């Protein structure tokens, strides 16, 4: 179940965005592309020429460089077992070259 998007305006009125979208779904969108709020292609007088589902399916038929939804699930990659290394002498760790000294604060006599 989807979460309902209800907001309270500054004047205290409740605005339900899901209801607002559903109510204006077939209203022509504002802009230079003749579509409605759903994405259907509109003709003269606001009649629907092609539905959104037809436009999307035609796009995926023409373009083969997309990943189908079924293949988006990640699969567990097979990792080869680590090989045992035999008769290898361990490399000694290098000795540190820096020496850390502790600063000693001396108290000076007060006058």
N, C-alpha and C positions, 0 to 999 in steps of 0.2 A: 504494500500500500504506500502510495506516495505521500510525502509530507505536504500538508496544505500550507501555502504561503499567505499568511494573513499578517498584515502590518497595521499598526495604529498610526494615523497621521498626526501632525502637530496639533490639529484641532480636536483630536480625540475620536475621529471617525475610523471605523475598521475598514481596511481595503483588502479584499480577497483577490489576489493576483490570478489564481487558477480560474476563478469564476469570470474575471475580466477577460482573460485570454479565450476561454471557451465561448463567451458571448460575442466576441469580435473576431472569431476564427474565419468567417467568410467575407469580412469587410476588406476591400482593396487596400493594400499597403501604400504608404506614402513613399514616393520615390520615382525613379525613372524606369523601373522594371515592372511590367504589368503582372504582378502576383498578388495573392491575398496573404493573410497572416499565416496560413498553413504552408504556403509555398506553391499552391496550385497556379498554373499559368492561366491568365485571364485573357479573354478576347474582348471585342467591342461590347459595351453594355455590362461588363462585369461577368459574362458567362465563362464557365470553366472549360478551357480547351483541353488541357492535360492535367491530370492529378499529380500530386507530389510523388506518390509511389511509382508512377510510370516514369517520371523524370529521373528519379534515383536509380531505378532498375536499368534504364537506358544508359545512364552514365557508367554503371558498373559493367555493362555488356561491352561498351566501347573501350574502356580503360582496363587493361589487364595488369597494371602495376599497382594493385592494391592487395592488402592482406585480408582474406576472408575472415569473418567473425569467428568461425569455428577454429581457426589456427591461432587465435590470440592467447589461448591458454598456455601458460608456461609449462614446459615438460621438464622432468628431472633429467639433467645431463648425466651421462655415465662418465664417471671419473676413473681412469685406470688406477689400479692398486699401486702404491709406491714400491719401487724395486729396492731390494736390499743391496747395500754396497758392502762388499767384503774386503778385508785387508787394507783399510785406509787408515793412515796415521792421522790423528787429530792435529790440526794446525793450532799452535799456541797463540793465545790472545796477545796482542801487542801491549807493551808496557806503556802506561800513561806518561806523557812527556811534560805535563804541566804539574806544578806543585802548588797546592792550596795552602796558603798560610793564614793564620788567624791574626787579625789586627788587634793590638792591645792598646786600650785607651789609658793614658796616664793622667792622673789628676794633678792639676797645678795648684800650688798653694794660693789661697785667697789673701788679699791684703786687708 
